Amino acid sequence: MGPLISSAERDALYKIIYSHRDVRGEFLPDPVSDEVLQRILHAAHHAPSVGFMQPWDFIVVRDLEIRKEIKKGFEIAHREAALMFPEEKREQYRSFKLEGIAEAPLGICVTCDRKRSGDVVIGRTANPEMDLYSSVCAVQNLWLAARAENLGVGWVSIIQHDHIRNVLGIPGDIVPVAWLCVGYVSFFHETPELEQAKWLPRLELGTLIHREQWGGNAT
């Protein structure tokens, strides 16, 4: 039997969950030590994975010139994305700070090796995308562990996978799942920035819970 969780430990976990943020513009130049980096990577490596395939790898990038090359991919995709929104939303979208690739002292690319455990993997037979979901669990573990270390994390998803592959030399059969900006920050926002900007509201949990079947009364 594993160790029981105390009420203080429980409360600390919930505090981390509710206070972690997607950080973009608040990064400090202070370096992240190898000791702290290893702790958050160790947490990521202990994420749940379907069939225990552990499909993730972590590319740690401190070099600023490499990160600048990654940022070029963001700038291309960002311009393309702006044109996808309705005209009345475009200027607001362009006004958002959506990455901290050069400002954060550290970038981590989380990838998924879809062939790591062979063609047939326990739990992935009916739904082959479960390996990708497992890698996302590693991202979440890293993110929460980083918050426990008072580090900020920003997931930059507005980059084409092929651009990341080219810059980092990732083989074509490996999927880049996430580019994460990691570093200490000047402060954490009380609420998500897009919520503050009224881009979208936080949905009420009660409207998202169904009982027994889709549309079942949640009360």
C-alpha positions in Angstrom: 0.0 0.0 0.0 1.4 3.4 -1.0 1.7 6.3 1.4 -1.4 8.1 2.4 -1.7 11.8 1.5 -2.1 14.2 4.4 -4.6 17.0 4.2 -1.7 19.5 4.0 -0.3 17.7 1.0 -3.7 17.5 -0.6 -4.3 21.2 -0.2 -0.8 21.9 -1.6 -1.7 19.9 -4.8 -4.9 21.8 -5.3 -3.2 25.1 -4.8 -0.7 24.2 -7.5 -3.5 23.1 -9.9 -5.5 26.3 -9.4 -2.6 28.7 -9.5 -0.5 27.4 -12.4 -0.7 29.6 -15.5 0.3 29.6 -19.1 3.1 32.1 -18.8 4.1 34.4 -21.7 5.4 37.8 -20.8 6.6 37.5 -17.2 9.8 35.5 -17.6 13.0 36.5 -15.7 16.5 35.8 -17.1 17.5 33.9 -14.0 18.9 30.4 -15.0 17.1 27.2 -14.0 19.6 24.9 -12.2 20.3 21.4 -13.4 19.0 20.1 -10.0 15.6 21.8 -10.4 15.5 20.8 -14.1 16.1 17.1 -13.2 13.3 17.2 -10.7 10.7 18.5 -13.1 11.8 16.1 -15.8 11.7 13.2 -13.3 8.1 14.2 -12.5 7.3 14.3 -16.2 8.8 10.8 -16.7 6.5 9.5 -14.0 3.4 10.5 -15.9 0.8 7.7 -16.6 1.3 6.1 -20.0 -0.9 3.7 -21.9 0.7 0.2 -21.9 3.6 1.7 -19.9 5.1 2.6 -23.2 6.6 5.9 -22.0 6.6 7.4 -25.5 8.1 10.7 -24.5 11.5 12.3 -25.0 12.6 15.7 -23.7 14.9 18.0 -25.7 16.3 20.7 -23.4 17.3 23.9 -25.2 19.2 26.6 -23.4 21.0 28.0 -26.4 19.4 31.4 -27.3 20.2 31.1 -31.0 18.4 27.8 -31.3 15.4 29.3 -29.5 15.4 32.3 -31.8 15.1 29.8 -34.7 12.2 28.2 -33.0 10.6 31.6 -32.6 10.7 32.3 -36.3 8.4 29.4 -36.7 6.0 30.9 -34.2 6.0 34.2 -36.0 5.1 32.6 -39.3 2.3 30.5 -37.8 1.1 33.5 -35.7 0.6 35.6 -38.8 -1.3 32.8 -40.5 -3.5 32.3 -37.5 -4.5 35.9 -37.2 -6.2 35.7 -40.6 -8.3 32.7 -39.5 -10.2 34.7 -36.9 -13.2 36.9 -37.7 -12.1 40.4 -38.7 -13.4 41.9 -35.5 -11.2 39.5 -33.4 -8.0 39.9 -35.4 -6.5 43.0 -33.8 -7.2 41.7 -30.3 -5.6 38.4 -31.2 -2.5 40.2 -32.6 -2.3 42.2 -29.4 -1.8 39.2 -27.2 1.6 38.1 -26.0 1.4 34.4 -26.8 5.0 33.2 -26.3 8.2 33.7 -24.3 10.5 31.7 -26.4 13.5 34.1 -26.3 12.7 35.6 -22.9 12.5 32.3 -20.9 16.0 30.9 -20.2 15.0 27.4 -21.1 13.0 25.6 -23.7 11.8 22.0 -23.5 10.4 20.1 -26.5 8.3 17.1 -25.5 8.0 14.5 -28.2 6.2 11.2 -28.8 7.8 8.1 -30.3 4.8 6.2 -31.6 6.9 3.1 -32.3 8.6 2.9 -28.9 6.9 -0.4 -27.8 6.2 -1.9 -31.2 3.0 -1.9 -33.3 0.8 -3.5 -30.7 0.6 -1.8 -27.3 -1.7 -2.7 -24.4 -4.5 0.0 -24.3 -3.7 1.4 -27.7 -5.3 -1.3 -29.9 -8.7 0.4 -30.2 -7.5 4.0 -30.0 -4.0 4.4 -31.5 -3.8 8.0 -30.5 -3.5 7.1 -26.8 0.3 7.3 -27.0 0.0 11.0 -27.9 -2.3 11.5 -24.9 0.3 9.8 -22.7 2.9 12.4 -23.8 0.4 15.2 -23.0 0.2 13.7 -19.5 4.0 14.1 -19.2 3.6 17.7 -20.2 1.0 18.2 -17.4 3.2 16.5 -14.8 6.1 18.7 -15.8 3.9 21.8 -15.7 2.6 21.1 -12.2 6.0 20.1 -10.9 7.4 23.4 -12.3 4.7 25.4 -10.5 5.7 23.6 -7.3 9.3 24.9 -7.9 7.9 28.4 -8.5 8.7 28.2 -12.2 6.5 29.4 -14.9 5.7 27.4 -18.0 4.3 28.5 -21.3 3.1 26.0 -23.9 3.6 27.5 -27.4 1.4 25.6 -29.8 1.4 28.1 -32.6 4.3 26.5 -34.5 4.2 23.9 -37.3 5.6 20.6 -36.2 7.9 20.5 -39.3 9.5 23.7 -38.3 10.4 22.3 -34.8 11.6 19.1 -36.5 13.9 21.0 -38.8 15.4 23.2 -36.1 16.0 20.4 -33.6 16.9 17.6 -36.0 13.9 15.5 -34.9 13.4 12.3 -37.0 10.3 12.4 -39.2 8.6 9.5 -37.3 8.8 11.4 -34.0 5.9 13.7 -33.2 6.7 17.1 -31.5 3.9 17.4 -28.9 4.8 20.6 -27.1 7.3 23.4 -27.0 7.5 24.6 -23.4 9.0 27.9 -22.3 10.3 27.4 -18.7 11.8 29.9 -16.2 11.3 31.9 -13.1 8.8 34.8 -13.4 8.2 38.2 -11.9 4.7 37.1 -10.9 1.8 34.7 -11.7 -1.5 36.1 -12.9 -4.4 35.6 -10.5 -6.6 34.3 -13.4 -5.7 33.2 -17.0 -4.8 36.1 -19.3 -7.3 35.2 -21.9 -10.0 35.2 -19.3 -8.9 38.6 -18.1 -9.0 39.9 -21.7 -12.6 38.5 -22.0 -11.5 36.5 -25.0 -13.5 33.6 -23.5 -15.1 33.1 -20.1 -14.5 30.1 -17.8 -17.3 27.7 -18.3 -19.4 26.7 -15.4 -18.5 23.1 -14.3 -22.2 22.3 -13.7 -22.9 22.7 -17.5 -20.2 20.2 -18.4 -21.2 17.3 -16.1 -23.6 14.6 -17.5 -25.2 11.8 -15.5 -25.3 8.3 -16.9 -25.5 9.4 -20.5 -24.9 12.5 -22.6 -27.4 15.2 -21.7 -28.3 13.5 -18.4 -29.3 15.9 -15.7 -26.3 17.0 -13.7 -28.2 17.9 -10.5 
